[in-house]
Amino acid sequence: MNQLKVMMLSIKYNIMRQMTNKVTFLTNIVFMILNDATFIVQWLVLFGIKEDFGGYTFNNVLVLWALAATTFGFSRLFFYKAFELPDLIINGKLDSFLVQPKNVLISVITSDTSISAIGDILYGFIVVLFCHLNLAQFGLFVLFSITGSIIITAFTVILSCICFKFVKGDVLVDTLSGAVISFATYPDTIFKNVIKLIFYTIIPVGLTNYMPIHIIIEFNLMSLLIVIGVTIVSVVLAFVVFNKGLKSYSSSNLMSSRV
């Protein structure tokens, strides 16, 4: 509980620090919403040609994009530094976190935030309001936004631990973590066989977006339990792998402090 309180305080002060410049703060949010909204034109054109794509209606695609935006947003708002972990490891920038009396991984990934991620979250919830979801479906959407962001973060942390052993591991991390977001915005039914298998194993986009969207459309208890189970396992695995990798960490002897 103490670790959770520290984590929430860190996130709170990160956001407050970003709000000191209100113009920049609001501009980042608004432009991110506008950037995300450009997809609507693309899909309006496509659905003007064809009624559905792989069984996905326009409403289904809206929910899929909304879920992709919120999972991305929550992960970057609360755990932004997880996506910069390779740089911290390779350049020996974890020193200041190692001397703090709290969990190193939690301290690292919650040490900064991305304000533009608020735009992603707002965009996702605005879009889903036009998707005619009932209360239960909306509740599932919120749940999967959280589980998806946790899985994405844990996946990135696990990948980043490669950098404890390989200097150029950041290239692989950037490629695979970026692939999760890239593929999350396309209907899973357009992918077949081996590619689909990869999305449920190597690249967890199937568990962050595809399985959740099918549960929202047509509820399946077993699938829901699988998503929750994978979320828990991924978190545990992230802590285990990071702590093991930390034993191979090489300090840069860089003197720095955190406020």
C-alpha positions as a Markdown table, in Angstrom:
| # | Residue | x | y | z |
|---|---|---|---|---|
| 1 | Met | 0.0 | 0.0 | 0.0 |
| 2 | Asn | 2.9 | 2.4 | 0.8 |
| 3 | Gln | 4.4 | 1.7 | -2.7 |
| 4 | Leu | 1.0 | 2.4 | -4.3 |
| 5 | Lys | 0.6 | 5.7 | -2.4 |
| 6 | Val | 4.1 | 6.8 | -3.4 |
| 7 | Met | 3.3 | 5.8 | -7.0 |
| 8 | Met | 0.1 | 7.9 | -7.1 |
| 9 | Leu | 1.9 | 10.9 | -5.5 |
| 10 | Ser | 4.7 | 10.7 | -8.0 |
| 11 | Ile | 2.1 | 10.7 | -10.9 |
| 12 | Lys | 0.2 | 13.5 | -9.3 |
| 13 | Tyr | 3.2 | 15.8 | -9.0 |
| 14 | Asn | 4.4 | 14.9 | -12.5 |
| 15 | Ile | 1.1 | 16.2 | -13.9 |
| 16 | Met | 1.1 | 19.3 | -11.7 |
| 17 | Arg | 4.6 | 20.1 | -12.8 |
| 18 | Gln | 3.5 | 19.9 | -16.5 |
| 19 | Met | 0.5 | 22.1 | -15.7 |
| 20 | Thr | 2.8 | 25.1 | -14.7 |
| 21 | Asn | 2.7 | 26.2 | -18.4 |
| 22 | Lys | -1.0 | 26.1 | -19.1 |
| 23 | Val | -0.7 | 27.1 | -22.7 |
| 24 | Thr | 1.7 | 24.2 | -23.6 |
| 25 | Phe | -0.3 | 21.9 | -21.4 |
| 26 | Leu | -3.6 | 22.5 | -23.2 |
| 27 | Thr | -2.0 | 22.8 | -26.7 |
| 28 | Asn | -0.5 | 19.3 | -26.3 |
| 29 | Ile | -3.8 | 17.8 | -25.3 |
| 30 | Val | -5.9 | 19.5 | -28.1 |
| 31 | Phe | -3.4 | 18.7 | -30.9 |
| 32 | Met | -3.2 | 15.1 | -29.8 |
| 33 | Ile | -7.0 | 14.9 | -30.0 |
| 34 | Leu | -7.0 | 16.4 | -33.4 |
| 35 | Asn | -4.2 | 14.1 | -34.5 |
| 36 | Asp | -6.1 | 11.0 | -33.4 |
| 37 | Ala | -9.4 | 12.3 | -35.0 |
| 38 | Thr | -7.9 | 12.3 | -38.5 |
| 39 | Phe | -8.5 | 8.5 | -38.8 |
| 40 | Ile | -12.3 | 9.1 | -39.0 |
| 41 | Val | -12.0 | 10.6 | -42.5 |
| 42 | Gln | -10.0 | 7.5 | -43.6 |
| 43 | Trp | -12.5 | 5.0 | -42.4 |
| 44 | Leu | -15.5 | 7.1 | -43.6 |
| 45 | Val | -14.1 | 6.8 | -47.1 |
| 46 | Leu | -13.4 | 3.1 | -46.7 |
| 47 | Phe | -16.9 | 2.3 | -45.3 |
| 48 | Gly | -18.4 | 4.4 | -48.1 |
| 49 | Ile | -16.9 | 1.8 | -50.5 |
| 50 | Lys | -17.7 | -1.3 | -48.4 |
| 51 | Glu | -20.2 | -2.0 | -45.6 |
| 52 | Asp | -17.8 | -4.0 | -43.4 |
| 53 | Phe | -14.2 | -5.1 | -43.2 |
| 54 | Gly | -13.6 | -8.6 | -41.9 |
| 55 | Gly | -16.9 | -8.5 | -40.1 |
| 56 | Tyr | -16.1 | -5.1 | -38.5 |
| 57 | Thr | -18.8 | -2.4 | -38.9 |
| 58 | Phe | -17.9 | 1.3 | -38.6 |
| 59 | Asn | -19.2 | 1.3 | -35.0 |
| 60 | Asn | -16.8 | -1.7 | -34.2 |
| 61 | Val | -13.9 | 0.2 | -35.7 |
| 62 | Leu | -14.7 | 3.2 | -33.6 |
| 63 | Val | -14.6 | 1.1 | -30.4 |
| 64 | Leu | -11.3 | -0.5 | -31.6 |
| 65 | Trp | -9.7 | 2.9 | -32.2 |
| 66 | Ala | -11.1 | 4.3 | -28.9 |
| 67 | Leu | -9.6 | 1.3 | -27.0 |
| 68 | Ala | -6.3 | 1.7 | -28.8 |
| 69 | Ala | -6.2 | 5.4 | -27.8 |
| 70 | Thr | -7.1 | 4.9 | -24.2 |
| 71 | Thr | -4.6 | 2.0 | -23.6 |
| 72 | Phe | -1.9 | 4.0 | -25.2 |
| 73 | Gly | -2.9 | 7.1 | -23.2 |
| 74 | Phe | -3.1 | 5.5 | -19.8 |
| 75 | Ser | 0.3 | 3.7 | -20.3 |
| 76 | Arg | 2.0 | 7.0 | -21.2 |
| 77 | Leu | 0.3 | 9.1 | -18.6 |
| 78 | Phe | 1.0 | 6.9 | -15.6 |
| 79 | Phe | 4.1 | 4.9 | -16.7 |
| 80 | Tyr | 5.8 | 7.1 | -19.3 |
| 81 | Lys | 9.4 | 6.2 | -18.2 |
| 82 | Ala | 8.8 | 2.6 | -19.0 |
| 83 | Phe | 9.1 | 3.5 | -22.6 |
| 84 | Glu | 12.4 | 5.3 | -22.0 |
| 85 | Leu | 13.8 | 2.5 | -19.9 |
| 86 | Pro | 16.3 | 1.3 | -22.6 |
| 87 | Asp | 18.0 | 4.7 | -22.6 |
| 88 | Leu | 18.2 | 4.7 | -18.8 |
| 89 | Ile | 19.7 | 1.2 | -18.7 |
| 90 | Ile | 22.2 | 1.6 | -21.6 |
| 91 | Asn | 23.5 | 5.0 | -20.4 |
| 92 | Gly | 23.6 | 4.1 | -16.7 |
| 93 | Lys | 20.9 | 6.6 | -15.6 |
| 94 | Leu | 19.3 | 4.4 | -12.9 |
| 95 | Asp | 21.7 | 5.4 | -10.2 |
| 96 | Ser | 19.4 | 8.0 | -8.5 |
| 97 | Phe | 16.6 | 5.4 | -8.3 |
| 98 | Leu | 18.7 | 2.7 | -6.7 |
| 99 | Val | 19.4 | 4.8 | -3.6 |
| 100 | Gln | 15.7 | 5.5 | -2.9 |
| 101 | Pro | 13.9 | 3.6 | -0.2 |
| 102 | Lys | 11.2 | 2.3 | -2.5 |
| 103 | Asn | 10.8 | -0.3 | -5.3 |
| 104 | Val | 13.2 | 0.6 | -8.1 |
| 105 | Leu | 10.9 | -0.4 | -11.0 |
| 106 | Ile | 7.9 | 1.5 | -9.7 |
| 107 | Ser | 10.1 | 4.5 | -9.0 |
| 108 | Val | 11.5 | 4.5 | -12.5 |
| 109 | Ile | 8.4 | 4.1 | -14.6 |
| 110 | Thr | 6.3 | 6.6 | -12.7 |
| 111 | Ser | 9.1 | 9.3 | -12.6 |
| 112 | Asp | 7.7 | 11.2 | -15.5 |
| 113 | Thr | 4.5 | 11.6 | -17.6 |
| 114 | Ser | 3.4 | 12.5 | -21.1 |
| 115 | Ile | 0.8 | 15.2 | -21.0 |
| 116 | Ser | -0.3 | 14.6 | -24.7 |
| 117 | Ala | -1.5 | 11.2 | -23.4 |
| 118 | Ile | -4.4 | 13.0 | -21.7 |
| 119 | Gly | -5.5 | 13.9 | -25.3 |
| 120 | Asp | -5.4 | 10.2 | -26.2 |
| 121 | Ile | -7.5 | 9.3 | -23.2 |
| 122 | Leu | -10.1 | 12.1 | -23.8 |
| 123 | Tyr | -10.3 | 11.2 | -27.4 |
| 124 | Gly | -10.9 | 7.6 | -26.7 |
| 125 | Phe | -13.8 | 8.3 | -24.2 |
| 126 | Ile | -15.3 | 10.9 | -26.5 |
| 127 | Val | -15.3 | 8.5 | -29.4 |
| 128 | Val | -16.8 | 5.6 | -27.4 |
| 129 | Leu | -19.7 | 7.8 | -26.3 |
| 130 | Phe | -20.9 | 7.8 | -30.0 |
| 131 | Cys | -20.6 | 4.0 | -30.2 |
| 132 | His | -24.0 | 3.2 | -28.6 |
| 133 | Leu | -22.5 | 0.9 | -25.9 |
| 134 | Asn | -24.7 | -0.1 | -23.0 |
| 135 | Leu | -23.5 | 0.4 | -19.4 |
| 136 | Ala | -22.0 | -3.1 | -19.1 |
| 137 | Gln | -20.1 | -2.7 | -22.4 |
| 138 | Phe | -18.8 | 0.8 | -21.3 |
| 139 | Gly | -17.6 | -0.8 | -18.0 |
| 140 | Leu | -15.7 | -3.4 | -19.9 |
| 141 | Phe | -14.2 | -0.7 | -22.1 |
| 142 | Val | -12.9 | 1.1 | -19.0 |
| 143 | Leu | -11.6 | -2.2 | -17.6 |
| 144 | Phe | -9.8 | -3.1 | -20.8 |
| 145 | Ser | -8.3 | 0.4 | -21.1 |
| 146 | Ile | -6.6 | -0.3 | -17.8 |
| 147 | Thr | -5.6 | -3.9 | -18.4 |
| 148 | Gly | -4.3 | -3.0 | -21.9 |
| 149 | Ser | -2.2 | -0.2 | -20.6 |
| 150 | Ile | -0.7 | -2.4 | -17.9 |
| 151 | Ile | 0.1 | -5.2 | -20.4 |
| 152 | Ile | 1.7 | -2.7 | -22.8 |
| 153 | Thr | 3.8 | -1.3 | -20.0 |
| 154 | Ala | 4.8 | -4.7 | -18.6 |
| 155 | Phe | 5.6 | -5.9 | -22.1 |
| 156 | Thr | 7.9 | -2.9 | -22.7 |
| 157 | Val | 9.6 | -3.3 | -19.3 |
| 158 | Ile | 10.3 | -7.0 | -20.1 |
| 159 | Leu | 11.7 | -6.2 | -23.5 |
| 160 | Ser | 13.8 | -3.3 | -22.1 |
| 161 | Cys | 15.6 | -5.7 | -19.8 |
| 162 | Ile | 17.4 | -7.0 | -22.9 |
| 163 | Cys | 19.4 | -3.8 | -22.7 |
| 164 | Phe | 21.0 | -5.1 | -19.5 |
| 165 | Lys | 22.9 | -7.5 | -21.7 |
| 166 | Phe | 22.9 | -6.0 | -25.2 |
| 167 | Val | 23.8 | -2.3 | -25.9 |
| 168 | Lys | 21.7 | -2.2 | -29.1 |
| 169 | Gly | 18.7 | -3.9 | -27.5 |
| 170 | Asp | 16.8 | -0.6 | -27.7 |
| 171 | Val | 16.2 | -1.1 | -31.4 |
| 172 | Leu | 14.3 | -4.3 | -30.8 |
| 173 | Val | 12.4 | -2.6 | -27.9 |
| 174 | Asp | 11.3 | 0.3 | -30.1 |
| 175 | Thr | 10.3 | -1.9 | -33.0 |
| 176 | Leu | 8.1 | -4.4 | -31.0 |
| 177 | Ser | 6.6 | -1.9 | -28.6 |
| 178 | Gly | 5.7 | 0.4 | -31.5 |
| 179 | Ala | 4.2 | -2.6 | -33.3 |
| 180 | Val | 1.6 | -3.0 | -30.5 |
| 181 | Ile | 0.2 | 0.4 | -31.2 |
| 182 | Ser | 0.5 | 0.2 | -35.0 |
| 183 | Phe | -1.5 | -3.1 | -35.3 |
| 184 | Ala | -4.0 | -2.2 | -32.6 |
| 185 | Thr | -5.9 | 0.1 | -34.9 |
| 186 | Tyr | -6.7 | -2.5 | -37.6 |
| 187 | Pro | -9.4 | -5.2 | -37.4 |
| 188 | Asp | -7.8 | -8.5 | -36.4 |
| 189 | Thr | -9.9 | -10.4 | -38.9 |
| 190 | Ile | -7.7 | -9.1 | -41.8 |
| 191 | Phe | -4.8 | -11.0 | -40.4 |
| 192 | Lys | -4.4 | -14.8 | -40.8 |
| 193 | Asn | -2.7 | -17.9 | -39.3 |
| 194 | Val | 0.9 | -17.2 | -38.3 |
| 195 | Ile | 0.5 | -13.4 | -38.1 |
| 196 | Lys | -2.5 | -13.8 | -35.8 |
| 197 | Leu | -0.6 | -16.3 | -33.6 |
| 198 | Ile | 2.2 | -13.7 | -33.2 |
| 199 | Phe | -0.3 | -11.1 | -32.0 |
| 200 | Tyr | -1.4 | -13.4 | -29.1 |
| 201 | Thr | 2.2 | -14.4 | -28.2 |
| 202 | Ile | 5.2 | -12.3 | -29.2 |
| 203 | Ile | 3.3 | -9.0 | -29.7 |
| 204 | Pro | 0.5 | -8.9 | -27.2 |
| 205 | Val | -1.9 | -6.7 | -29.3 |
| 206 | Gly | -4.3 | -9.6 | -29.3 |
| 207 | Leu | -4.6 | -9.4 | -25.5 |
| 208 | Thr | -4.6 | -5.6 | -25.3 |
| 209 | Asn | -7.1 | -4.9 | -28.1 |
| 210 | Tyr | -8.4 | -7.8 | -30.2 |
| 211 | Met | -9.7 | -10.1 | -27.5 |
| 212 | Pro | -11.2 | -7.2 | -25.5 |
| 213 | Ile | -13.0 | -5.8 | -28.5 |
| 214 | His | -14.7 | -9.1 | -29.1 |
| 215 | Ile | -15.6 | -9.4 | -25.4 |
| 216 | Ile | -17.2 | -5.9 | -25.6 |
| 217 | Ile | -19.2 | -6.8 | -28.7 |
| 218 | Glu | -20.2 | -10.3 | -27.5 |
| 219 | Phe | -19.4 | -11.1 | -23.8 |
| 220 | Asn | -17.4 | -14.2 | -23.1 |
| 221 | Leu | -16.5 | -14.9 | -19.4 |
| 222 | Met | -13.6 | -17.2 | -20.3 |
| 223 | Ser | -12.0 | -14.6 | -22.5 |
| 224 | Leu | -12.4 | -12.0 | -19.8 |
| 225 | Leu | -10.7 | -14.2 | -17.2 |
| 226 | Ile | -7.8 | -14.9 | -19.7 |
| 227 | Val | -7.2 | -11.1 | -20.2 |
| 228 | Ile | -7.3 | -10.5 | -16.4 |
| 229 | Gly | -5.0 | -13.5 | -15.8 |
| 230 | Val | -2.5 | -12.4 | -18.5 |
| 231 | Thr | -2.5 | -8.9 | -17.0 |
| 232 | Ile | -1.5 | -10.2 | -13.5 |
| 233 | Val | 1.1 | -12.6 | -14.9 |
| 234 | Ser | 2.7 | -9.9 | -17.1 |
| 235 | Val | 3.0 | -7.6 | -14.1 |
| 236 | Val | 4.7 | -10.3 | -12.0 |
| 237 | Leu | 6.9 | -11.3 | -14.9 |
| 238 | Ala | 8.0 | -7.7 | -15.4 |
| 239 | Phe | 9.1 | -7.3 | -11.8 |
| 240 | Val | 10.9 | -10.6 | -11.8 |
| 241 | Val | 12.8 | -10.0 | -15.1 |
| 242 | Phe | 13.7 | -6.4 | -14.2 |
| 243 | Asn | 15.0 | -7.3 | -10.8 |
| 244 | Lys | 17.1 | -10.1 | -12.3 |
| 245 | Gly | 18.4 | -7.8 | -15.0 |
| 246 | Leu | 19.2 | -5.2 | -12.5 |
| 247 | Lys | 22.0 | -7.4 | -11.2 |
| 248 | Ser | 23.8 | -6.9 | -14.5 |
| 249 | Tyr | 23.3 | -3.1 | -14.4 |
| 250 | Ser | 26.5 | -1.0 | -15.0 |
| 251 | Ser | 26.5 | 2.5 | -13.4 |
| 252 | Ser | 27.7 | 5.5 | -15.3 |
| 253 | Asn | 28.7 | 7.2 | -12.0 |
| 254 | Leu | 26.5 | 10.1 | -13.1 |
| 255 | Met | 25.7 | 12.3 | -10.2 |
| 256 | Ser | 22.1 | 13.5 | -10.5 |
| 257 | Ser | 19.1 | 14.1 | -8.2 |
| 258 | Arg | 15.4 | 13.9 | -8.5 |
| 259 | Val | 12.9 | 16.5 | -7.1 |
